[in-house]
Amino acid sequence: MKAREIRPGVSWVGAIDWDRRLFDELIPLPNGTSYNSYLVRGSEKTALIDTADPAKSETLLAQLEAVETLDYLIIQHVEQDHSGSAPLVLDKYPDIQIISSPKAKTMIADHLGIPEARIHAVEDRESLSLGDRTFEFIHAPWVHWPETMLTYLKEEKLLFTCDLFGSHLATDELFSGDGSHVCEAAKRYYAEIMMPFAHLIKGHLEKLSSFDIEMIAPSHGPVHNNPGWILDAYSHWVHDAPKNLALIPFTSMHESTALMVDYLIEALNDRGVHVHSFHMSKTDLGEYAIHLVDAATVIFGTPTVLVGPHPSIVLAAYLTAALRPKLQNAAVIGSYGWAGKAAEKTQQLCEQLKVTWLDPVFAKGAPTQETYAQLNRLADEVASRHKGLESGE
């Protein structure tokens, strides 16, 4: 793909990865992704903002073929999908200077083997002139590594945001427009990447409110040429209270747990609680993460395997705790053959969640009428705790 102008003198020179389906050997990419690199030409200097994943280095270098001189390479984030092609850029432009945050300086040396002498570390709100254009650098730690920074092009009111406001989305549409075709991918991206740091994202949003921003250029997904919708969406995701939504990640070995889950879903629905269930052996983890953004309650459904939860529920519990959603309540239901500590061990996996744990419900073998009575009591408790919450629809 050829370079594409997003503002006069500012071009997208990235790569679209249509076929990638997994990120970090963990995150599903149902819609592929892109690695956005941006070329900014000033009257005196030229800069490249970020590079591309090493798998797409040739695509990036092909777009830079006609660029005779590069003065600066701005590395906003050291993760390979942003910086992985930097050594090849340095080979092509041996006099280029790397610009990064102070924390990124040593990480670039560690991860990419680039000497620190080649790197100039900039302070928060420090400026860099390209002649008739000026960058201002904004430190944004934990978006989503500790060294991340953003870059504001003052004259164009254009903010390059690294992972912030991004989306894993392979598309030939350069701009997000009103966001209708990007919002779900952006929410998935927020849930998987940003939600663990929501308390810090709040501060970054507040900091950015003092900037006049007409366009946002993230490192993944389309450029936001009407950025109001993505700024509003992030504000809702980090600030809003959870909704009237209960999630049930579950698995079942001999149908006992599945019967309990089916019964609980109906009991919750009868009490006005909106529910999403996820069979963890078949679930796209990103879909589960998206719903964690809004959920008030999670109920893990698990059979007992060697006295503990099923491995797929271990993953669900670990992931839930790692993403640190705004959950208020949690519970464990399931079954066992003769003994076990599935509820206790599941709860231990989620120790860092600030939730109220409701009484577990477990059946020895198949569920009985007493099991269903306990599930009704659990549904009553969840419904009571969801009173006053906005619809989870």
C-alpha positions in Angstrom: 0.0 0.0 0.0 1.2 3.5 -0.8 1.7 6.4 1.7 -1.6 8.1 2.4 -1.9 11.8 3.4 -3.9 12.5 6.5 -3.0 16.2 6.8 -0.8 18.4 4.5 2.7 17.1 5.0 1.6 14.2 7.3 1.2 10.8 5.8 0.3 7.3 7.0 3.1 4.9 6.0 2.1 1.9 8.0 1.1 -1.7 7.1 -2.2 -3.6 7.2 -1.9 -7.1 8.6 -5.1 -8.7 7.1 -4.2 -12.3 8.2 -3.0 -12.0 11.8 -5.3 -13.7 14.2 -3.5 -13.7 17.5 -1.6 -11.1 19.4 1.0 -11.9 22.1 0.0 -15.5 21.7 -3.1 -14.6 23.7 -5.4 -11.9 22.2 -7.7 -13.0 19.4 -7.6 -10.7 16.3 -10.8 -11.6 14.5 -10.4 -8.6 12.2 -6.6 -8.5 11.8 -4.8 -5.3 12.7 -2.6 -2.6 11.4 0.7 -1.1 12.4 0.5 2.6 11.9 3.6 4.7 11.2 3.4 8.4 10.3 5.8 10.5 8.3 5.8 14.2 9.2 7.6 16.7 6.9 8.6 20.2 8.2 10.3 23.0 6.4 13.7 22.0 7.9 13.4 18.5 9.3 11.5 15.2 8.7 10.3 12.7 11.3 8.9 9.2 11.4 6.6 8.4 14.3 6.8 4.7 15.2 7.6 1.8 12.8 5.9 -1.5 12.1 6.0 -5.1 13.4 9.1 -6.9 12.1 6.8 -9.1 10.0 5.8 -6.0 8.0 9.2 -4.3 7.8 9.4 -4.6 4.0 6.1 -2.9 3.7 7.2 0.1 5.8 10.6 0.3 4.0 8.9 0.3 0.6 6.9 3.3 1.6 10.0 5.1 2.7 11.9 4.3 -0.5 11.4 7.8 -1.9 12.2 9.5 1.4 15.8 10.6 1.0 16.4 11.9 4.5 14.9 11.2 7.9 16.1 13.3 10.8 14.2 11.8 13.7 12.6 8.5 14.5 10.1 9.0 17.4 9.5 5.7 19.3 6.5 6.2 21.4 6.4 2.6 22.7 9.0 -0.1 22.7 6.8 -3.1 22.1 7.7 -4.9 18.8 4.6 -4.0 16.9 5.6 -0.3 17.3 9.4 -0.4 17.3 10.3 -3.7 15.8 11.4 -2.3 12.4 13.6 0.5 14.0 16.9 -1.3 13.5 16.2 -1.5 9.7 15.2 2.2 9.7 18.5 3.1 11.3 20.4 1.0 8.7 18.7 3.0 5.9 19.2 6.4 7.7 22.4 6.1 9.6 22.4 9.7 10.8 18.8 9.6 12.2 18.3 10.4 15.9 15.8 8.4 18.0 13.5 10.4 20.2 11.9 8.6 23.2 10.8 9.0 26.8 13.5 8.6 29.4 12.1 5.2 30.5 12.0 4.1 26.9 15.7 4.9 26.3 17.1 1.9 28.3 14.3 -0.3 27.1 15.1 0.4 23.4 18.7 -0.6 24.1 17.5 -3.8 25.9 14.9 -4.9 23.4 16.4 -3.7 20.1 20.1 -3.6 20.8 20.3 0.1 19.7 23.0 2.0 21.6 21.7 4.6 24.1 24.0 7.2 22.4 21.7 7.1 19.4 18.7 8.1 21.6 17.6 11.5 22.9 15.2 11.2 25.8 12.6 14.0 26.0 10.9 15.3 29.1 7.1 15.6 29.5 5.8 18.6 27.5 9.2 19.1 25.8 9.0 20.5 22.3 10.9 19.6 19.1 10.9 21.9 16.0 10.8 20.6 12.4 11.0 24.2 11.2 7.5 25.3 10.5 6.1 22.5 12.6 6.4 21.7 16.3 6.0 18.5 18.3 5.1 18.5 21.9 5.7 15.2 23.8 3.3 14.0 26.4 4.4 11.3 28.8 1.6 8.7 29.2 2.9 5.9 31.4 1.0 2.6 31.4 -0.6 3.2 28.1 0.1 0.4 28.3 3.8 0.0 29.3 5.6 2.3 31.7 7.6 4.1 29.0 4.8 5.2 26.6 4.5 8.8 25.4 2.2 10.6 23.0 3.1 13.2 20.4 1.2 16.4 19.6 1.7 18.2 16.3 0.7 21.7 17.4 0.1 23.4 14.0 -2.1 20.6 12.8 -3.9 20.0 16.2 -3.0 16.4 15.5 -2.4 13.9 18.4 -0.4 10.7 17.8 -1.5 8.4 20.6 0.4 5.2 20.3 -1.9 2.4 21.7 -4.4 4.9 23.3 -7.7 5.1 21.3 -6.5 2.3 19.0 -8.3 -0.7 17.5 -7.1 -4.0 16.1 -8.8 -3.6 12.8 -7.5 -4.4 9.3 -9.3 -2.1 6.9 -8.5 0.0 3.9 -10.6 2.8 5.3 -8.1 5.4 6.5 -10.5 7.3 8.7 -13.0 6.2 11.4 -15.6 8.8 10.5 -18.5 8.7 12.9 -17.0 5.5 14.5 -19.9 3.2 13.6 -17.6 0.6 11.9 -14.8 1.0 14.5 -16.5 1.3 17.9 -16.7 -2.4 18.8 -13.1 -3.0 17.8 -12.0 0.0 19.8 -14.0 -1.2 22.8 -12.4 -4.7 22.5 -9.0 -3.0 22.3 -9.7 -0.9 25.4 -10.9 -3.9 27.3 -7.9 -6.1 26.4 -5.2 -3.4 26.6 -6.3 -0.4 28.6 -8.8 -1.5 31.2 -6.2 -2.8 33.7 -5.0 0.8 33.8 -8.3 2.6 33.8 -7.5 4.6 36.9 -4.4 6.0 35.1 -6.3 6.5 31.8 -8.7 8.8 33.7 -5.7 11.0 34.4 -4.5 10.9 30.8 -7.9 11.9 29.6 -7.9 14.9 32.0 -4.5 15.9 30.8 -5.5 15.7 27.2 -8.6 17.9 27.8 -6.3 21.0 27.8 -5.2 20.3 24.2 -7.1 21.4 21.1 -7.4 18.1 19.2 -8.9 18.0 15.7 -7.5 14.5 14.8 -6.2 11.5 16.6 -3.7 9.1 14.9 -3.3 5.9 16.9 -0.8 3.1 16.3 -3.5 0.5 15.4 -6.7 0.9 13.4 -8.1 3.9 11.5 -7.3 7.5 12.2 -9.9 9.4 14.0 -10.7 12.5 11.9 -13.8 13.2 14.1 -12.3 12.4 17.5 -15.2 13.4 19.6 -16.8 10.0 19.5 -13.7 8.1 20.7 -13.0 10.6 23.4 -16.6 10.3 24.6 -16.4 6.5 24.5 -13.3 6.4 26.6 -14.8 8.7 29.1 -17.8 6.4 29.4 -15.7 3.3 29.7 -13.5 4.6 32.5 -16.0 6.8 34.4 -19.4 5.2 34.1 -20.7 2.9 36.8 -21.2 -0.8 35.8 -24.5 -1.7 34.2 -27.2 -4.2 35.0 -25.3 -7.0 33.5 -24.1 -10.4 34.9 -21.5 -12.5 33.1 -21.3 -16.3 33.4 -18.0 -17.8 32.1 -18.4 -21.5 32.5 -17.5 -25.0 31.3 -19.1 -28.3 31.9 -17.7 -31.9 31.8 -20.8 -34.0 32.4 -23.6 -31.4 32.0 -24.2 -30.8 35.8 -22.6 -27.4 35.7 -24.3 -26.6 32.3 -27.7 -27.4 33.8 -27.0 -25.1 36.7 -25.9 -22.3 34.4 -29.0 -22.7 32.2 -31.2 -22.5 35.3 -29.4 -19.5 36.7 -29.6 -17.6 33.4 -33.4 -18.0 33.4 -33.7 -17.1 37.1 -31.7 -13.9 36.6 -33.7 -13.0 33.5 -36.9 -13.5 35.4 -35.6 -11.0 38.0 -34.7 -8.3 35.4 -31.0 -9.0 35.3 -29.4 -9.0 31.8 -27.0 -12.0 31.3 -24.2 -13.0 29.0 -22.8 -16.5 29.3 -19.5 -17.7 27.8 -18.6 -21.3 27.3 -14.9 -20.9 27.9 -13.8 -23.8 25.6 -15.5 -22.0 22.7 -15.3 -18.3 23.6 -13.3 -15.6 22.0 -11.6 -14.1 25.0 -11.9 -10.6 23.5 -15.7 -11.0 23.4 -15.6 -11.8 27.1 -13.3 -8.8 27.8 -15.7 -6.4 25.9 -18.5 -7.3 28.2 -16.3 -7.0 31.3 -16.2 -3.3 30.6 -19.8 -2.9 31.6 -20.6 -5.8 33.9 -21.6 -5.5 37.6 -21.4 -9.2 38.4 -19.4 -12.2 37.3 -20.4 -15.8 38.2 -17.9 -18.5 37.4 -19.4 -21.9 36.5 -17.0 -24.8 37.0 -16.9 -28.5 37.5 -14.2 -29.7 39.9 -11.0 -31.1 38.5 -8.5 -32.6 41.0 -10.2 -30.6 43.8 -9.9 -27.2 41.9 -11.7 -25.4 39.1 -11.5 -26.6 35.5 -8.4 -25.2 33.7 -10.6 -23.1 31.4 -12.1 -21.4 34.4 -8.7 -20.9 35.9 -7.9 -18.9 32.7 -11.2 -17.0 33.0 -10.6 -16.1 36.6 -7.0 -15.1 36.0 -7.9 -13.0 33.0 -10.8 -11.3 34.9 -8.5 -10.4 37.8 -5.8 -9.2 35.4 -8.1 -6.9 33.5 -9.4 -5.2 36.7 -12.9 -4.4 35.5 -15.4 -2.3 37.5 -17.2 -5.4 38.8 -19.0 -5.1 42.1 -20.0 -8.7 42.8 -18.7 -12.2 42.1 -19.7 -15.8 42.8 -18.8 -19.4 41.9 -21.2 -22.2 41.0 -20.6 -25.7 39.9 -20.4 -29.4 40.7 -18.1 -32.0 42.2 -17.8 -35.8 42.4 -16.8 -36.4 46.0 -14.9 -33.4 47.4 -13.2 -30.3 46.2 -12.3 -26.6 46.7 -13.2 -25.2 43.3 -15.0 -22.2 44.8 -12.2 -21.4 47.2 -9.4 -21.7 44.6 -11.3 -19.7 42.0 -11.8 -16.9 44.6 -8.0 -17.0 45.4 -7.3 -16.4 41.7 -9.3 -13.2 41.9 -7.9 -11.8 45.1 -7.0 -8.5 43.6 -10.6 -7.8 42.5 -12.5 -5.4 44.8 -15.8 -7.3 44.8 -18.3 -8.7 47.2 -18.2 -12.5 47.0 -21.7 -14.0 47.2 -22.2 -17.5 48.6 -21.1 -20.3 46.2 -23.6 -22.9 45.0 -22.2 -26.4 44.4 -23.9 -29.7 43.6 -22.6 -33.1 44.4 -23.1 -34.9 41.1 -26.3 -33.8 39.3 -28.2 -30.7 40.6 -31.1 -31.3 42.9 -34.1 -29.3 43.9 -32.1 -27.9 46.8 -29.4 -26.9 44.3 -32.0 -25.0 42.3 -33.4 -23.4 45.4 -29.9 -22.1 46.2 -29.6 -20.8 42.7 -32.8 -18.9 43.2 -31.4 -17.3 46.3 -28.3 -16.4 44.4 -30.4 -14.8 41.7 -32.4 -12.9 44.3 -29.1 -11.5 45.8 -27.7 -10.5 42.4 -31.0 -8.8 41.4 -31.1 -6.9 44.7 -27.5 -5.7 44.2 -28.3 -4.6 40.6 -31.2 -2.3 41.6 -30.7 1.2 40.2 -28.1 0.2 37.7 -28.6 1.2 34.1 -29.7 -1.4 31.6 -27.0 -3.8 30.4 -28.6 -4.2 27.0 
